[in-house]
């Protein structure tokens, strides 16, 4: 089976993708061969070598790849992708991972070419919902039948590789063999199971190192990867979050995670993302992880970052994190207003958040804080309380990211909107539009005004926005023994990180490309790159 991560030309990618690596692991455990291709990385490498790539040098849409007759540039691009994965033979399986909208056109083109060669095709990845699965199945129907997995996919891919009947493939949707275009739905997975750990033996590390050197302007090559602990579980139920829903996976035991950690260290990985949401709610899990890590000799020279809930962690906890390589902690603080935090169901206490930031900073850990603006029920005073929080913690907040609110599907607020004083209206390419219970509609201009108010306050306080790409930030921190030295370097080398701007501006600054981005483009809606629709307009 060939597993590919579809390209987008929109990501900063100095690390191998986790999803296809995890699927390859499960296939091998089940006795199947699995080749893995990160087309995002492969195309970036070809471009660095001077080869033209349509995804970078032109325009590619889903309409282009679904046209009855492919244009010459699109066909040439398809041949380029086909060459990278080494062609195919009839009956072979192609699994395509799609995480965002910008990958969808390339993914559909690959599927079309594969079907023409007699391959069987299955899609997976966070992009897919029941709606988008139906769309892609019907869009590709003229070229053949495909399967789309929505949710946990490691068992689905294995069943597909073993030619299981469509109605038995977990979490999946497949074109029906009967007339009329019906779709066969596989069973929703109910039983809990432990996801496999990803394998990285397929990774062309030198390509990722070279990409990182060019992107991060650091002449010292570094290997980066995700330490995978199942990241779709959380004990808390924040109103706007999908993490706590949709998965029946069992949390990865610390011993298993440390086995994976040791494997990455053996592969000479220098920088890790502790890829989990479980550290957010569970101090108990963190301490068990640190116990196991220390029992095996500690974190060595590998540096890592993780999300952490801004509560329940003591000063000694952060000291252990720092001694074992933890250099960057990210927090979903969302607001400095207790009233708004309660509306969001964050279960946060503002004084405790401040204490947590102090404890981390005292142990020389970089604190990056996310804020959310525009949540239903937010008032002007909530913004002022957030600015007060910034001012009170200016010495312990090292970077900030501001996210305009949008309303995702399958979240507590989407399932019970009346409890939050709103009514859902239409579903628009990955988010819900809504109105207030009094019939008024949310004001995007007001959200923009409040985002800019907080942004200016950060700038006035000397707090920057350098945490947009956490691997970039970790790379910088890793060059220095202490946070103040890393902060000094960033201020001198990247002063634009301290100039208020939409998040895409900072991504472009790191990635070396230009964008024209306005806050209003994402206020109350999700960015198109993460849209859950393949709409061909």
N, C-alpha and C positions, 0 to 999 in steps of 0.2 A: 504494500500500500504506500502511496505517496501522500505525504501530509504537507500542505503549503500554507504559509502565512501570506495572505494576499497583500499586495503593495498599495500604498496610497500617495507616496511622495510628500506626505504632510507630517510625518513623525520624526522626532529626534530619536535615533535608534541605536545607541551604543551597547545594546544588550540583546541577547536572544529571546524570542517570545516564549512564554511559559506554556500557553494552551497546547500548541502542537507538540511540545516536548513532553507534556503530561500524557497526551494521547498515544504518542509513540511508546512511552513506557508501558502503558496498559496493553497495547497490541503485542509487544514483545513478551510480556508476562503470559499472554494467551497463546503464544506460539506463532505469531505472525511477524513477517518482516515489515519494517517501517522505515522509509526514507523521509527525511525532513528537509524542507527548503524554506528559508526566510527570504521571500522575494523582495521584501522591503530593503533588506540589507544587500542582496545580490544586485538589484538595480542601482542602488546607491554606489556600489563598488564599480559597476560597469561605467557609470557616469563619471566617476573620479578618474577612470582610465581613458576618458575621452569619447566613449561610445554614446551616441544620441539615444535618448529614452523618451518616448512619447509622453509618458506620465509627467516628466519634468519639463519637456520642451514644447508641449502642445496641450491640447484639451481632449479629454476622454470622458464621455458620458455613458450612462446606462443605455440611452437611446442608440448611441453609436454601435455598441456591441450586440444589441438586439435587432439591428437592422437586417433584413433578409440578405442583403449583399454587403459584406464588410468593405469599407474603404481600404485603399492601399496602405495608408499609415496605420490603421487599426490592425489590419492583417499582419503587417510587418512587426507591430508590437506584440501581437499574439505569438508569432514565430519566435520572437525574442524570449518570451516567457517559456514557451515550449522547449526551447533549446536549453534553458537553465535547468529545468526539471528532468531533462534527458528523455523526452518523448514518452511514449506509452504504447501498450499493446492492448488488444481487445480483451475485455473482462477484468482488467486491472482496476483498482480502486483509487480514486482521487478524493482526499478530504481537504476542504478549503476552510480556513479560519478567517472570519471577518469580525472585526471589532468596531468598525465605524463606517459611516456612509461613504467616505472617500475611497474605501477599499472595494466598494460594491461593483463598480464598473469592471475593474480588472478581474474580480472574482467571477462575475457572470461570463466574461470573455473566456476565461480558463475553462469554466464548466461547459460552455458551448463547444470549444475545441475538443475537450475530452470526450464529450458525448459523440462527436463526429468520428472519434477513433474507437468507439465501442467501449469506452471506460464507463464504470459506474461512479456516480458523483454524490457526495454527502457534504453539506455545509454545517458549520457550527461556529460558536463564538458569541460574545455578548451582544452583538448587533441584532440578533434574531429574536423576534417575538412571534406569536401566532399570526399576527397580521402580516408582518414582513415575510414570514415563511410562505404564507399563501400567495403573496405577490410574486415571489421569485419562482415558485413552482409553476404558476400560470405563465409567467414571462418566458420561462425556458421550455414550456410544453411543446412548442414547434420543433425543438431540437432533441427532446427526449425527456425521460423521467429522472427527477432528482429527489433526494431526501434532505430535509432540513431539521437539525436538532435544536430545540429551544430549551436551554437549561443545561444541567450536568450532562456531559457528552462522552465520558470515557467508555461507559458500557454500551452506549449507542453505536459508537464507531466500531467497537469490536463485534457487535451483533451484525452490523452492516457488512463488515469484512467477511463474516461467516455466512453471508447470504441468507440471513434470517428473513422471514416473511415481514413485510412492512408493518403489519398490524402488531408485531411483537417487538419492534425496535423501540426502546424506551425514549420518551420525551421527543418523539420525532413525527414528522409529517412527510408523506410521500404521495406522488401522483398515483391515482387509482388506475388499475388496469381496465376498469369498466368505463363505458362511454359516459359523456356528460361532464367530465372534468372534476369529478369528486376527488377529495383528498382523504387518504387513509391516515388515521391518527394512531400512533403507537401508545402504549400505556404510560401514564405519568408515573414516574418512579416514586414509590412509597417507602420501601425499606431503606434504612440508613446504611451507608457503606463508607469505607475509608478510601479517599481518592489516592491514586498512585503518586509517587514523587516523580517529577520530570527528569528526563535524561538529557544530558547536554553533550554526549559523545559525538554528536553530528556537527557540532558548532565549528565553523571556520574562524577561530578566535582572532587570527591576525586581521581579518576584515573588520571586525568590531573594534579592535584596538586602533586601527588606522582611522576608522570613522570617528572614534572618540578623540583622537589627537587633533584631527582637522576641525571637529565641531567645538571642542572645549578649549582649543588653543593651548593645550598642555602637551609639551613635547615628550613627556614620559608616558609610554603606553600603559594602559590599565585594562584589566578584564573585569567586566561587570555582569551581574546576573541577579535573578530573583531567588531568594531562599523561600521556597514555597511552603506555606502553611495555609490550609484551606481558608480562603478569604471571603466566604459568602455566609458567614455566621456572625451574629452579634447578639449579646444578651439584652441589649437595649433596643428601644423601638422609636427612634427619632422619627418625627412625623414625615419628613421628606426623603427618607432613605430606603433603598431597595435591598440593602445588604442582608437584612434579617429575614428575607423571604425568598422562596423559590428554590431552595436547595435542601437535599436530604443527606448531604455529606456529613461524615463524622469528623470532628476536629482532629487534625493531625497530632498524634502524641508527641511530646517534646523529644523523646528518644528518637523517633523517626525523623523529626526535623533536624536534629543534631547529626544524624547519619548523613542527611543531605548536605548539611553545612560542611561536614568533613569532606564529602566528595567534591564540593566546590573549592574548598581550600586546596585539595589535592590537584585540582585542575588549574591552580594558580589564579583563582579569582580574587581580585583585590578589593572590590567594592560590591556590597550587597544591598538589595532592598529586602528587608524582612517583610515579605508580602503576606500580610494578615490583617484582618480587622479584629481578631480575637484579643490582641494586646490592648485594643481600645477599652473594652469593659473589664478585662480580667487581669487583675494584678496577680492572682493565684497562678494563672498560666505563665505569665512572664517570669515569676520566681521559679517555677518548675523548669522552665527553659534555661534560665541562668544557672540553676543547680546542675543540670545535665551538662551544660557547656563547660562550666568550671570543673566538673568531675573529669572531663576529658582534656583538660589542659588550657581551657579558655579560648578566646577568639583569635589569638595569634595576631598577625599583622593585618587581618582583614577588617576593613571599616564598613559600617552598615548604618542604615536609617530605617525608621519605622513610624507608623502612626501610633499615637498614644492618647488615651483619654486624659483630659486635663483634670483628673481627680484621682484619689486613692493611691497615689504613688508617693513614697517617702524619699527623703534625701539619700538614704542608704541604697535605695533601689537604683537611683540614677548613678550613684557611684559605681555600682556593679555593672550597669550598662556601659558606662564610659570605660571601665577597665577591660571590658570584653569587646571593645571595638565600636560601640554605639556612639555615633558622632552627631547625629541629626534626629530630632524628634519633631514630628508634625502633629498638630492638634486641630480638631474640628471644633474650635471654640464657638464660632458662629456669631456671637453677640456678647457685648458687655452688659446687657440689660437683663436682669433676672426675670423681669416680667415677660420679655420675649423668649428667653430660654425656656420658661415654663410653657408658653404657648407651643413651642417647638417640641416639647416633651424630651428635652435633652438630658434631664436629670443632672444638671450641672449647678454648682454653687459658685458664684462669682469670687468670693474670697478664697475658696479652695483652688480655683483655677490660678489665681495669682500666686498662691503658695507653691503650686506645682511648677510654674514657670521659674520661680526663684530657686527651687531645689535643683531643677535641671541646669540652669545657668551657672549655679555655684559649682557644679561638677563639670563645667566646660562642655556642655552640650548645646548645640545651636537649636534655638526654639523657633519654629516656623508656625504661624497661626493663620488659620482660614476663617474668614468672616462671610456670612450670608446676608444679603440685603434684599428686601422686598417680600419677605414672608408674609402671608395673609395676617392682618391684624397689627402689623408693625406701625408704629407712630413715630413722629419726629423725636420725641423724647428718648426712644430706644437708640436712635443714632447718637444722640448726645451722651447717653450712658456708655456706648461703645467707645466713643472718643475719650471719655473719662477713663475707661479701662486701659486704653492705649497709653494715655499720659501717666497713669499710675504704675504701669509696668514697662515703661520705655526702656529701662536698663536691662530687661530680661526678654524682650521680644526682639528677635534679630531680623525677621522678615515676615511679611504679610502677603496673603493672597485674598482678594475680594471677589466673591462669586455672586452675581445677580441671581435671584431665585427664579427657578422654573419648576413646574409641577410634573414630576415623573409618574408614569403608570406604576401600578403594583406597589404603592407606598401606603402607609396608614392614612395620609391626608387624601389620597385618591380613592381609597376604599370607603372612607367615611367623611366626605367633604363637609357635610352639614355640621359635624362636630367642630369644624374650624371656621364656620361662618361663611362658607362659599358654596357655589353650585357649579359643577362641571358643565361645560358647554360642548366643545368639539375637541377631538383628538387630532393634533396637527404635527405629523412627522416626528413623533418621539416625545411629545409633551402634551399635557392637557391645557386647553384654554379654559378660563373660568370667569365667573362673575361673583361679586359679593352677594350676600343674602338679601341686601336691600335693592338689588338689581343694578348697581353701579359696576363698572368694569375697572380692573386694576390699571394704574397709570404708569406706563413704562417710562415716561419722562420724569416722574417723581422718583422712580427707582434709580434712574441714571443720576439725578441730582443728589440723591443720598449716597450712592457709590462714590461720586466725585467728592462729596463732603468728607467721607472717611479717608479717601485717597489723599486729599490735601492735608488732612490732619496728620496722617502718617508721614508725609513729606516734611511738614513743618516740625515734627518731632524727631526727624532724622531716621525714621524707620523705613527701610527699603522693601523691594519686591523681588529679591534674588532667589526665592524658593520656588519659582514657577516650574523649573525642571529639577527635581530633587537629586537626580544623578549628577547633574552639572554642579549643584551646590555641594554635594558630598565630595565630588572630585576636587573642588576648591578647598573645602575644609581639610581634606586628607593631605594636602600639601603642607599644612601648618600644624604645629603642636597645640595651638590654642585658638579659640574662636576669635579673640580680638585681632590677631594677626590676619586671619582669613577675611574678617570684616574690613580691615584696612586695605587689603589687596583688592577686594571687590569694589570698594568705593573709588579707588584710583583707576582700576582697569575697566570698570563697567558703571560709570556714573549715571547712566540712563536708568539703572535699576532704582534710583532714588527720585525719578521723575514720574509723577502719576500718569498712568496710561492703561488701556485695556490689556488683559493678560496676553493676548496673541502678540502684542508688540514685544513683550519680553521673550516669548518663544522664538520670534523671528530674530531678535538680537542674538540669542544663543545659537540658533541654527544658521545664521548668516544669510537670511532672505528678507524680503520686504513684505509688509502687509499694510492694508488700509483698513483699520479696525476701529469701530465705534462701540461704546458701551451699549448704545440703544439696539445694536444688532443682536445682542444676547439677553437683554432685559426681559424677563418673564418667559423666555423660551430657551431651548437648548441649541447649541451650535450645530450647524448642519453636519459637521463631521461625525457627530454622534447620533444623527437622525435615525430613527427606527423605521424608515420607509425607503424603498428603492425608487420612489416616484421618478418618472423619466422626464419631468419638465426641466 
